[in-house]
């Protein structure tokens, strides 16, 4: 068995890697390229593929999506793992986002406009640290997304720690407004309170 054998990469009949055009991919290309892995993102015209999800990552998204959806006012909606078309070369996929409900266009929709998004949340993974800590927040801010949360894992407790940022419209950059352990409580973009220690609990269970 060859060194590459068993990883599937040598089997072009199973998957043929897309060859980018000279000018790079565009945000609309993500809806047209056949066979892309789920949750592929576009950053600066380059495709970014997701690594296998960890239990921590999945449970953080579940906790945040359920909590935000339960507490959001009716004119807002909440979705996990849906793309935002920031511009023609950038279409990232926040782990969770809060947006104007009127931004929903139908069941076949694959992305939201940045002007409809109030909050983008990224749960940091080992392979996405630079993108989640630097690249994506910078791009969300430049696109005018007013709120950004970065979620990291506390190495001692194993619980989520939420870093809350708010946009400075004058500089189109985020400023840190709080770091939350155990319990997240903020009043913007709306009143939200989340028990971060419940990350491993089933929704509705003690």
Phi and psi restraints in degrees (value plus and minus 20) as a CYANA .aco file:
   2 UNK   PHI     -92.2   -52.2
   2 UNK   PSI     146.5   186.5
   3 UNK   PHI     -83.1   -43.1
   3 UNK   PSI     -52.9   -12.9
   4 UNK   PHI    -104.3   -64.3
   4 UNK   PSI     -32.9     7.1
   5 UNK   PHI     -84.4   -44.4
   5 UNK   PSI     121.9   161.9
   6 UNK   PHI      76.6   116.6
   6 UNK   PSI     -36.3     3.7
   7 UNK   PHI    -116.3   -76.3
   7 UNK   PSI     -25.0    15.0
   8 UNK   PHI      63.1   103.1
   8 UNK   PSI     -32.0     8.0
   9 UNK   PHI     -92.2   -52.2
   9 UNK   PSI     -47.3    -7.3
  10 UNK   PHI    -101.1   -61.1
  10 UNK   PSI     -30.6     9.4
  11 UNK   PHI    -113.8   -73.8
  11 UNK   PSI      67.7   107.7
  12 UNK   PHI     -87.8   -47.8
  12 UNK   PSI     -39.8     0.2
  13 UNK   PHI     -90.3   -50.3
  13 UNK   PSI     -45.6    -5.6
  14 UNK   PHI     -99.4   -59.4
  14 UNK   PSI     -59.3   -19.3
  15 UNK   PHI    -179.9  -139.9
  15 UNK   PSI     108.9   148.9
  16 UNK   PHI    -129.4   -89.4
  16 UNK   PSI      98.6   138.6
  17 UNK   PHI     -83.3   -43.3
  17 UNK   PSI     111.9   151.9
  18 UNK   PHI     -87.0   -47.0
  18 UNK   PSI     118.5   158.5
  19 UNK   PHI    -117.0   -77.0
  19 UNK   PSI     100.7   140.7
  20 UNK   PHI     -93.0   -53.0
  20 UNK   PSI     128.9   168.9
  21 UNK   PHI     -88.7   -48.7
  21 UNK   PSI     144.9   184.9
  22 UNK   PHI     -78.3   -38.3
  22 UNK   PSI     -54.8   -14.8
  23 UNK   PHI    -108.4   -68.4
  23 UNK   PSI     -16.9    23.1
  24 UNK   PHI      67.7   107.7
  24 UNK   PSI     146.8   186.8
  25 UNK   PHI     -95.0   -55.0
  25 UNK   PSI     141.1   181.1
  26 UNK   PHI    -134.5   -94.5
  26 UNK   PSI     144.6   184.6
  27 UNK   PHI     -78.9   -38.9
  27 UNK   PSI     -57.0   -17.0
  28 UNK   PHI     -91.0   -51.0
  28 UNK   PSI     -42.7    -2.7
  29 UNK   PHI     -82.6   -42.6
  29 UNK   PSI     -47.7    -7.7
  30 UNK   PHI     -81.4   -41.4
  30 UNK   PSI     -44.9    -4.9
  31 UNK   PHI    -106.3   -66.3
  31 UNK   PSI     -25.0    15.0
  32 UNK   PHI    -138.6   -98.6
  32 UNK   PSI     -41.9    -1.9
  33 UNK   PHI     -92.1   -52.1
  33 UNK   PSI     102.7   142.7
  34 UNK   PHI     -94.6   -54.6
  34 UNK   PSI     124.5   164.5
  35 UNK   PHI      53.8    93.8
  35 UNK   PSI      -2.1    37.9
  36 UNK   PHI     -86.7   -46.7
  36 UNK   PSI     122.9   162.9
  37 UNK   PHI     -82.2   -42.2
  37 UNK   PSI     132.7   172.7
  38 UNK   PHI     -76.6   -36.6
  38 UNK   PSI     124.3   164.3
  39 UNK   PHI      46.0    86.0
  39 UNK   PSI       8.2    48.2
  40 UNK   PHI     -87.5   -47.5
  40 UNK   PSI     115.0   155.0
  41 UNK   PHI    -129.5   -89.5
  41 UNK   PSI     144.7   184.7
  42 UNK   PHI    -141.7  -101.7
  42 UNK   PSI     100.1   140.1
  43 UNK   PHI    -146.4  -106.4
  43 UNK   PSI      97.6   137.6
  44 UNK   PHI      32.2    72.2
  44 UNK   PSI      20.5    60.5
  45 UNK   PHI      61.4   101.4
  45 UNK   PSI     -18.1    21.9
  46 UNK   PHI    -132.1   -92.1
  46 UNK   PSI     122.4   162.4
  47 UNK   PHI     -96.4   -56.4
  47 UNK   PSI     116.5   156.5
  48 UNK   PHI    -141.4  -101.4
  48 UNK   PSI     101.3   141.3
  49 UNK   PHI    -118.1   -78.1
  49 UNK   PSI     124.1   164.1
  50 UNK   PHI    -105.8   -65.8
  50 UNK   PSI     120.0   160.0
  51 UNK   PHI     -99.2   -59.2
  51 UNK   PSI     144.5   184.5
  52 UNK   PHI     -75.1   -35.1
  52 UNK   PSI     119.2   159.2
  53 UNK   PHI     -97.0   -57.0
  53 UNK   PSI     121.7   161.7
  54 UNK   PHI    -109.1   -69.1
  54 UNK   PSI     142.8   182.8
  55 UNK   PHI     -81.2   -41.2
  55 UNK   PSI     -63.4   -23.4
  56 UNK   PHI     -77.9   -37.9
  56 UNK   PSI     -66.5   -26.5
  57 UNK   PHI     -80.9   -40.9
  57 UNK   PSI     -67.7   -27.7
  58 UNK   PHI     -84.8   -44.8
  58 UNK   PSI     -60.9   -20.9
  59 UNK   PHI     -92.3   -52.3
  59 UNK   PSI     -52.3   -12.3
  60 UNK   PHI     -83.7   -43.7
  60 UNK   PSI     -65.3   -25.3
  61 UNK   PHI     -81.4   -41.4
  61 UNK   PSI     -61.4   -21.4
  62 UNK   PHI     -82.8   -42.8
  62 UNK   PSI     -66.6   -26.6
  63 UNK   PHI     -81.5   -41.5
  63 UNK   PSI     -67.1   -27.1
  64 UNK   PHI     -89.2   -49.2
  64 UNK   PSI     -63.2   -23.2
  65 UNK   PHI     -82.5   -42.5
  65 UNK   PSI     -68.1   -28.1
  66 UNK   PHI     -83.2   -43.2
  66 UNK   PSI     -63.0   -23.0
  67 UNK   PHI     -87.4   -47.4
  67 UNK   PSI     -64.5   -24.5
  68 UNK   PHI     -86.6   -46.6
  68 UNK   PSI     -61.0   -21.0
  69 UNK   PHI     -85.0   -45.0
  69 UNK   PSI     -57.6   -17.6
  70 UNK   PHI     -86.9   -46.9
  70 UNK   PSI     -53.2   -13.2
  71 UNK   PHI    -122.7   -82.7
  71 UNK   PSI     -30.6     9.4
  72 UNK   PHI     -90.5   -50.5
  72 UNK   PSI     122.0   162.0
  73 UNK   PHI     -84.6   -44.6
  73 UNK   PSI     142.5   182.5
  74 UNK   PHI     -84.8   -44.8
  74 UNK   PSI     -43.8    -3.8
  75 UNK   PHI    -101.0   -61.0
  75 UNK   PSI     -21.8    18.2
  76 UNK   PHI    -134.8   -94.8
  76 UNK   PSI     134.1   174.1
  77 UNK   PHI    -150.0  -110.0
  77 UNK   PSI     142.6   182.6
  78 UNK   PHI    -151.8  -111.8
  78 UNK   PSI     118.3   158.3
  79 UNK   PHI    -166.5  -126.5
  79 UNK   PSI     128.3   168.3
  80 UNK   PHI    -129.4   -89.4
  80 UNK   PSI     126.2   166.2
  81 UNK   PHI      33.1    73.1
  81 UNK   PSI      29.6    69.6
  82 UNK   PHI    -142.1  -102.1
  82 UNK   PSI     120.7   160.7
  83 UNK   PHI     -96.9   -56.9
  83 UNK   PSI     135.8   175.8
  84 UNK   PHI    -143.2  -103.2
  84 UNK   PSI     102.5   142.5
  85 UNK   PHI    -105.1   -65.1
  85 UNK   PSI      75.1   115.1
  86 UNK   PHI     -92.4   -52.4
  86 UNK   PSI     -59.8   -19.8
  87 UNK   PHI    -184.3  -144.3
  87 UNK   PSI    -190.7  -150.7
  88 UNK   PHI     -88.4   -48.4
  88 UNK   PSI     -38.4     1.6
  89 UNK   PHI    -134.0   -94.0
  89 UNK   PSI     -19.0    21.0
  90 UNK   PHI    -156.7  -116.7
  90 UNK   PSI      99.1   139.1
  91 UNK   PHI    -159.8  -119.8
  91 UNK   PSI      53.7    93.7
  92 UNK   PHI     -94.6   -54.6
  92 UNK   PSI     147.0   187.0
  93 UNK   PHI    -145.5  -105.5
  93 UNK   PSI      74.0   114.0
  94 UNK   PHI     -79.0   -39.0
  94 UNK   PSI     130.6   170.6
  95 UNK   PHI     -85.8   -45.8
  95 UNK   PSI     -58.4   -18.4
  96 UNK   PHI    -162.6  -122.6
  96 UNK   PSI     122.7   162.7
  97 UNK   PHI    -160.6  -120.6
  97 UNK   PSI     129.0   169.0
  98 UNK   PHI    -133.0   -93.0
  98 UNK   PSI     112.7   152.7
  99 UNK   PHI    -167.3  -127.3
  99 UNK   PSI     145.4   185.4
 100 UNK   PHI     -84.8   -44.8
 100 UNK   PSI     109.9   149.9
 101 UNK   PHI     -79.1   -39.1
 101 UNK   PSI     -48.5    -8.5
 102 UNK   PHI     -89.0   -49.0
 102 UNK   PSI     -29.5    10.5
 103 UNK   PHI     -94.5   -54.5
 103 UNK   PSI     -31.0     9.0
 104 UNK   PHI     -93.7   -53.7
 104 UNK   PSI     107.5   147.5
 105 UNK   PHI    -133.7   -93.7
 105 UNK   PSI     -29.3    10.7
 106 UNK   PHI     129.0   169.0
 106 UNK   PSI     150.1   190.1
 107 UNK   PHI     -87.2   -47.2
 107 UNK   PSI     -38.9     1.1
 108 UNK   PHI    -114.5   -74.5
 108 UNK   PSI     -14.2    25.8
 109 UNK   PHI     -82.7   -42.7
 109 UNK   PSI     118.9   158.9
 110 UNK   PHI    -139.7   -99.7
 110 UNK   PSI     -27.0    13.0
 111 UNK   PHI    -176.1  -136.1
 111 UNK   PSI     142.7   182.7
 112 UNK   PHI    -138.2   -98.2
 112 UNK   PSI     136.5   176.5
 113 UNK   PHI    -101.8   -61.8
 113 UNK   PSI     122.0   162.0
 114 UNK   PHI     -81.8   -41.8
 114 UNK   PSI     -49.9    -9.9
 115 UNK   PHI     -89.5   -49.5
 115 UNK   PSI     -35.8     4.2
 116 UNK   PHI    -110.7   -70.7
 116 UNK   PSI     -33.3     6.7
 117 UNK   PHI    -109.2   -69.2
 117 UNK   PSI     108.8   148.8
 118 UNK   PHI    -118.0   -78.0
 118 UNK   PSI     -53.0   -13.0
 119 UNK   PHI    -164.9  -124.9
 119 UNK   PSI     110.3   150.3
 120 UNK   PHI    -135.9   -95.9
 120 UNK   PSI     114.7   154.7
 121 UNK   PHI    -142.0  -102.0
 121 UNK   PSI     112.2   152.2
 122 UNK   PHI    -142.5  -102.5
 122 UNK   PSI     105.9   145.9
 123 UNK   PHI    -114.9   -74.9
 123 UNK   PSI      97.5   137.5
 124 UNK   PHI     -92.2   -52.2
 124 UNK   PSI     111.6   151.6
 125 UNK   PHI    -133.8   -93.8
 125 UNK   PSI     146.3   186.3
 126 UNK   PHI     -78.6   -38.6
 126 UNK   PSI     -59.3   -19.3
 127 UNK   PHI    -106.9   -66.9
 127 UNK   PSI     -24.6    15.4
 128 UNK   PHI    -140.6  -100.6
 128 UNK   PSI      -5.6    34.4
 129 UNK   PHI     -76.9   -36.9
 129 UNK   PSI     -69.7   -29.7
 130 UNK   PHI     -85.4   -45.4
 130 UNK   PSI     -62.0   -22.0
 131 UNK   PHI     -84.8   -44.8
 131 UNK   PSI     -64.5   -24.5
 132 UNK   PHI     -95.7   -55.7
 132 UNK   PSI     -48.9    -8.9
 133 UNK   PHI    -110.3   -70.3
 133 UNK   PSI     -47.9    -7.9
 134 UNK   PHI    -146.7  -106.7
 134 UNK   PSI     -78.4   -38.4
 135 UNK   PHI     -86.1   -46.1
 135 UNK   PSI     -75.4   -35.4
 136 UNK   PHI     -85.1   -45.1
 136 UNK   PSI     -67.5   -27.5
 137 UNK   PHI     -80.0   -40.0
 137 UNK   PSI     -56.0   -16.0
 138 UNK   PHI     -82.5   -42.5
 138 UNK   PSI     -61.2   -21.2
 139 UNK   PHI     -93.1   -53.1
 139 UNK   PSI     -59.3   -19.3
 140 UNK   PHI     -80.5   -40.5
 140 UNK   PSI     -62.7   -22.7
 141 UNK   PHI     -84.5   -44.5
 141 UNK   PSI     -64.2   -24.2
 142 UNK   PHI     -84.3   -44.3
 142 UNK   PSI     -47.6    -7.6
 143 UNK   PHI    -104.8   -64.8
 143 UNK   PSI     -24.9    15.1
 144 UNK   PHI      70.6   110.6
 144 UNK   PSI      -5.4    34.6
 145 UNK   PHI     -89.2   -49.2
 145 UNK   PSI      98.4   138.4
 146 UNK   PHI     -92.3   -52.3
 146 UNK   PSI     -44.0    -4.0
 147 UNK   PHI    -155.2  -115.2
 147 UNK   PSI     122.2   162.2
 148 UNK   PHI    -160.8  -120.8
 148 UNK   PSI     111.9   151.9
 149 UNK   PHI    -137.2   -97.2
 149 UNK   PSI     113.6   153.6
 150 UNK   PHI    -132.8   -92.8
 150 UNK   PSI     107.5   147.5
 151 UNK   PHI    -131.8   -91.8
 151 UNK   PSI     104.4   144.4
 152 UNK   PHI    -140.0  -100.0
 152 UNK   PSI     142.5   182.5
 153 UNK   PHI    -117.0   -77.0
 153 UNK   PSI     106.4   146.4
 154 UNK   PHI     -86.4   -46.4
 154 UNK   PSI     101.1   141.1
 155 UNK   PHI     -86.7   -46.7
 155 UNK   PSI     -47.1    -7.1
 156 UNK   PHI    -104.8   -64.8
 156 UNK   PSI     -68.6   -28.6
 157 UNK   PHI    -109.9   -69.9
 157 UNK   PSI     -42.0    -2.0
 158 UNK   PHI      56.9    96.9
 158 UNK   PSI     -11.0    29.0
 159 UNK   PHI    -116.4   -76.4
 159 UNK   PSI     140.6   180.6
 160 UNK   PHI     -91.6   -51.6
 160 UNK   PSI     122.4   162.4
 161 UNK   PHI    -137.8   -97.8
 161 UNK   PSI     107.6   147.6
 162 UNK   PHI    -128.9   -88.9
 162 UNK   PSI     102.5   142.5
 163 UNK   PHI    -118.8   -78.8
 163 UNK   PSI      99.7   139.7
 164 UNK   PHI    -124.5   -84.5
 164 UNK   PSI     108.9   148.9
 165 UNK   PHI    -144.3  -104.3
 165 UNK   PSI     129.1   169.1
 166 UNK   PHI    -149.3  -109.3
 166 UNK   PSI     123.2   163.2
 167 UNK   PHI     -96.4   -56.4
 167 UNK   PSI     114.8   154.8
 168 UNK   PHI    -114.6   -74.6
 168 UNK   PSI      86.7   126.7
 169 UNK   PHI     -80.7   -40.7
 169 UNK   PSI     -47.4    -7.4
 170 UNK   PHI     -89.7   -49.7
 170 UNK   PSI     -57.3   -17.3
 171 UNK   PHI    -125.0   -85.0
 171 UNK   PSI     -26.7    13.3
 172 UNK   PHI      32.3    72.3
 172 UNK   PSI      25.5    65.5
 173 UNK   PHI    -160.7  -120.7
 173 UNK   PSI     139.9   179.9
 174 UNK   PHI    -113.1   -73.1
 174 UNK   PSI     124.3   164.3
 175 UNK   PHI    -135.6   -95.6
 175 UNK   PSI     119.0   159.0
 176 UNK   PHI     -93.0   -53.0
 176 UNK   PSI     105.8   145.8
 177 UNK   PHI    -130.9   -90.9
 177 UNK   PSI     -29.6    10.4
 178 UNK   PHI     158.8   198.8
 178 UNK   PSI     132.7   172.7
 179 UNK   PHI    -144.5  -104.5
 179 UNK   PSI     103.8   143.8
 180 UNK   PHI    -139.1   -99.1
 180 UNK   PSI     103.0   143.0
 181 UNK   PHI    -130.2   -90.2
 181 UNK   PSI     124.1   164.1
 182 UNK   PHI      47.6    87.6
 182 UNK   PSI     -69.7   -29.7
 183 UNK   PHI    -160.6  -120.6
 183 UNK   PSI     110.5   150.5
 184 UNK   PHI    -122.2   -82.2
 184 UNK   PSI     107.3   147.3
 185 UNK   PHI    -161.8  -121.8
 185 UNK   PSI      94.8   134.8
 186 UNK   PHI    -157.1  -117.1
 186 UNK   PSI     142.4   182.4
 187 UNK   PHI    -131.4   -91.4
 187 UNK   PSI     -19.4    20.6
 188 UNK   PHI    -161.3  -121.3
 188 UNK   PSI     116.2   156.2
 189 UNK   PHI     -95.3   -55.3
 189 UNK   PSI     -29.7    10.3
 190 UNK   PHI    -178.4  -138.4
 190 UNK   PSI     152.3   192.3
 191 UNK   PHI     -86.8   -46.8
 191 UNK   PSI      99.2   139.2
 192 UNK   PHI    -155.1  -115.1
 192 UNK   PSI     115.6   155.6
 193 UNK   PHI    -156.8  -116.8
 193 UNK   PSI     103.9   143.9
 194 UNK   PHI    -151.8  -111.8
 194 UNK   PSI     108.1   148.1
 195 UNK   PHI    -101.4   -61.4
 195 UNK   PSI      81.9   121.9
 196 UNK   PHI     -90.9   -50.9
 196 UNK   PSI     -38.6     1.4
 197 UNK   PHI     -94.6   -54.6
 197 UNK   PSI     -28.1    11.9
 198 UNK   PHI    -109.5   -69.5
 198 UNK   PSI      -7.2    32.8
 199 UNK   PHI     -80.2   -40.2
 199 UNK   PSI     -49.1    -9.1
 200 UNK   PHI    -119.0   -79.0
 200 UNK   PSI     -17.3    22.7
 201 UNK   PHI    -110.5   -70.5
 201 UNK   PSI     132.7   172.7
 202 UNK   PHI     -91.6   -51.6
 202 UNK   PSI     119.5   159.5
 203 UNK   PHI     -76.3   -36.3
 203 UNK   PSI     113.6   153.6
 204 UNK   PHI      61.3   101.3
 204 UNK   PSI     -18.6    21.4
 205 UNK   PHI    -126.8   -86.8
 205 UNK   PSI     128.6   168.6
